[in-house]
Amino acid sequence: MKRLLTAFIALVAVTSLLSGCGQKGPLYLPDDSQADAAQTE
């Protein structure tokens, strides 16, 4: 039972880590001018 719980926790941890890998490339903060242009369109 304890082994099953450990495996489940490990599976949830790996899944949550992999779900954050959707965007490739370096992280950045968007410029204010880009945000304003998207709102006006």
CORSUL-V330877 format. One record per backbone hydrogen bond with DSSP energy under -0.5 kcal/mol. CO is the residue of the C=O (numbers start at 0). NH is the residue of the N-H. If there is no record, write none. Layout:
co=CO nh=NH
co=CO nh=NH
//
This chain:
co=0 nh=4
co=1 nh=5
co=2 nh=6
co=3 nh=7
co=4 nh=8
co=5 nh=9
co=6 nh=10
co=7 nh=11
co=8 nh=12
co=9 nh=13
co=10 nh=14
co=11 nh=15
co=12 nh=16
co=13 nh=17
co=14 nh=18
co=15 nh=19
co=16 nh=19
co=17 nh=20
co=18 nh=21
co=21 nh=23
co=30 nh=34
co=31 nh=35
co=32 nh=36
co=33 nh=37
co=34 nh=38
co=35 nh=39
co=36 nh=40
//
